[in-house]
Structure formats: structure tokens, C-alpha cells
Amino acid sequence: MEPNIQSKLSELETKIDAVYVSVEKTRRYFQITMWVTIAMVVLPLIALLFIIPAFIRSYTASLEGLL
């Protein structure tokens, strides 16, 4: 191969490796964002499924004596 073509291929390979590293960092950032979103939205909703019935039960129990 000509030296010019070989150097260009080497330069392209370096750039492709840099793009790959950047893409992996971005993928990791989105993955962390997804897990934080799930933790901040879904887990409280699941907790409310248990908390609301207990609250209603205790609230109606305290009103039972008044009625």
C-alpha cells in the first residue's frame, strides 16, 4: 500500500476508536438516567400501593366511633 493511504487508514481507525469511546460513555449516561428515573418514579408508586390502603384503614377506624 501507499504510505499516504496507510496513514489515512490509521488516522481513521484512531477517530473511530474515539467515537466508540464517546458512544459508550453516552450509553452509560443514558443507562444511569434510566435507572434513576425508575427509582424515583416507579418505586414510590409501588410504595403508595401499600401506604394508601393502610392510611384509609386507620382513617376509617378513627371515624368509626363518631358515626
DRENPA-3360 file (N, C-alpha, C; in nm, 2 decimals, always signed):
BEGIN
1 = MEPNIQSK = +0.08/-0.12/+0.00/+0.00/+0.00/+0.00/+0.09/+0.12/+0.00 ~ +0.03/+0.23/-0.05/+0.10/+0.35/-0.05/+0.10/+0.41/+0.10 ~ +0.21/+0.48/+0.13/+0.22/+0.53/+0.27/+0.11/+0.63/+0.30 ~ +0.06/+0.70/+0.20/-0.04/+0.80/+0.22/-0.17/+0.73/+0.26 ~ -0.21/+0.62/+0.19/-0.33/+0.55/+0.22/-0.32/+0.48/+0.36 ~ -0.20/+0.43/+0.39/-0.18/+0.36/+0.52/-0.20/+0.46/+0.63 ~ -0.14/+0.58/+0.61/-0.16/+0.68/+0.72/-0.30/+0.73/+0.74 ~ -0.37/+0.74/+0.63/-0.51/+0.78/+0.63/-0.60/+0.68/+0.70;
9 = LSELETKI = -0.57/+0.55/+0.67/-0.64/+0.44/+0.74/-0.61/+0.44/+0.89 ~ -0.49/+0.46/+0.92/-0.45/+0.47/+1.06/-0.52/+0.58/+1.13 ~ -0.53/+0.70/+1.07/-0.60/+0.81/+1.12/-0.74/+0.79/+1.14 ~ -0.81/+0.72/+1.04/-0.95/+0.69/+1.05/-0.97/+0.59/+1.16 ~ -0.89/+0.49/+1.18/-0.90/+0.40/+1.29/-0.90/+0.47/+1.43 ~ -0.81/+0.56/+1.44/-0.80/+0.64/+1.56/-0.92/+0.71/+1.59 ~ -0.98/+0.78/+1.49/-1.10/+0.85/+1.50/-1.22/+0.76/+1.54 ~ -1.23/+0.65/+1.47/-1.33/+0.55/+1.50/-1.33/+0.50/+1.65;
17 = DAVYVSVE = -1.21/+0.48/+1.69/-1.19/+0.44/+1.83/-1.24/+0.55/+1.93 ~ -1.21/+0.67/+1.90/-1.25/+0.78/+1.98/-1.40/+0.80/+1.98 ~ -1.47/+0.78/+1.86/-1.61/+0.78/+1.85/-1.67/+0.67/+1.94 ~ -1.61/+0.55/+1.93/-1.66/+0.43/+2.01/-1.66/+0.46/+2.16 ~ -1.55/+0.52/+2.21/-1.54/+0.56/+2.35/-1.65/+0.66/+2.39 ~ -1.67/+0.75/+2.30/-1.77/+0.86/+2.33/-1.91/+0.80/+2.33 ~ -1.94/+0.71/+2.24/-2.07/+0.64/+2.23/-2.09/+0.56/+2.36 ~ -1.99/+0.49/+2.40/-2.00/+0.41/+2.52/-2.03/+0.49/+2.65;
25 = KTRRYFQI = -1.96/+0.61/+2.66/-1.99/+0.70/+2.77/-2.13/+0.75/+2.76 ~ -2.18/+0.78/+2.65/-2.32/+0.83/+2.63/-2.42/+0.72/+2.67 ~ -2.39/+0.60/+2.62/-2.48/+0.49/+2.65/-2.49/+0.47/+2.81 ~ -2.37/+0.47/+2.87/-2.37/+0.45/+3.02/-2.44/+0.57/+3.09 ~ -2.43/+0.69/+3.04/-2.51/+0.80/+3.09/-2.66/+0.78/+3.08 ~ -2.70/+0.74/+2.97/-2.85/+0.71/+2.95/-2.89/+0.60/+3.03 ~ -2.81/+0.50/+3.05/-2.85/+0.38/+3.13/-2.86/+0.43/+3.28 ~ -2.77/+0.51/+3.33/-2.78/+0.56/+3.47/-2.90/+0.64/+3.48;
33 = TMWVTIAM = -2.93/+0.73/+3.38/-3.05/+0.81/+3.39/-3.18/+0.73/+3.39 ~ -3.18/+0.62/+3.32/-3.30/+0.53/+3.32/-3.32/+0.47/+3.46 ~ -3.21/+0.42/+3.52/-3.23/+0.36/+3.65/-3.27/+0.46/+3.76 ~ -3.21/+0.58/+3.75/-3.25/+0.68/+3.85/-3.40/+0.72/+3.83 ~ -3.44/+0.73/+3.70/-3.58/+0.76/+3.68/-3.67/+0.65/+3.73 ~ -3.64/+0.53/+3.71/-3.72/+0.42/+3.76/-3.72/+0.42/+3.92 ~ -3.61/+0.45/+3.98/-3.60/+0.45/+4.12/-3.68/+0.57/+4.18 ~ -3.69/+0.68/+4.11/-3.76/+0.80/+4.16/-3.91/+0.80/+4.12;
41 = VVLPLIAL = -3.95/+0.73/+4.03/-4.09/+0.73/+3.99/-4.16/+0.60/+4.02 ~ -4.11/+0.49/+3.98/-4.18/+0.36/+3.99/-4.18/+0.31/+4.13 ~ -4.07/+0.32/+4.20/-4.06/+0.27/+4.34/-4.16/+0.34/+4.43 ~ -4.17/+0.48/+4.43/-4.27/+0.54/+4.51/-4.41/+0.50/+4.47 ~ -4.44/+0.48/+4.35/-4.58/+0.43/+4.31/-4.61/+0.30/+4.37 ~ -4.51/+0.21/+4.37/-4.53/+0.08/+4.43/-4.55/+0.09/+4.58 ~ -4.47/+0.18/+4.65/-4.49/+0.21/+4.79/-4.63/+0.26/+4.82 ~ -4.68/+0.35/+4.73/-4.81/+0.40/+4.76/-4.92/+0.30/+4.75;
49 = LFIIPAFI = -4.90/+0.19/+4.68/-5.00/+0.08/+4.68/-5.02/+0.02/+4.81 ~ -4.91/+0.02/+4.90/-4.92/-0.03/+5.03/-4.96/+0.07/+5.13 ~ -4.92/+0.20/+5.11/-4.94/+0.30/+5.21/-5.08/+0.35/+5.21 ~ -5.14/+0.38/+5.09/-5.27/+0.43/+5.08/-5.38/+0.34/+5.15 ~ -5.38/+0.21/+5.12/-5.48/+0.13/+5.19/-5.46/+0.13/+5.35 ~ -5.34/+0.13/+5.40/-5.32/+0.14/+5.54/-5.37/+0.27/+5.60 ~ -5.35/+0.38/+5.52/-5.39/+0.51/+5.57/-5.55/+0.51/+5.57 ~ -5.61/+0.46/+5.47/-5.76/+0.46/+5.46/-5.81/+0.38/+5.57;
57 = RSYTASLE = -5.75/+0.26/+5.60/-5.80/+0.17/+5.71/-5.79/+0.24/+5.84 ~ -5.68/+0.31/+5.87/-5.67/+0.38/+6.00/-5.76/+0.50/+6.01 ~ -5.78/+0.57/+5.90/-5.87/+0.68/+5.90/-6.01/+0.64/+5.92 ~ -6.06/+0.54/+5.85/-6.19/+0.50/+5.88/-6.21/+0.43/+6.01 ~ -6.11/+0.37/+6.07/-6.12/+0.32/+6.20/-6.13/+0.43/+6.31 ~ -6.07/+0.54/+6.28/-6.08/+0.65/+6.38/-6.22/+0.72/+6.36 ~ -6.28/+0.71/+6.25/-6.41/+0.77/+6.23/-6.52/+0.68/+6.27 ~ -6.50/+0.55/+6.30/-6.60/+0.46/+6.33/-6.67/+0.50/+6.47;
65 = GLL = -6.59/+0.55/+6.56/-6.65/+0.59/+6.69/-6.74/+0.71/+6.68 ~ -6.72/+0.79/+6.58/-6.80/+0.91/+6.56/-6.94/+0.89/+6.50 ~ -6.95/+0.79/+6.42/-7.07/+0.76/+6.34/-7.16/+0.68/+6.42;
% end
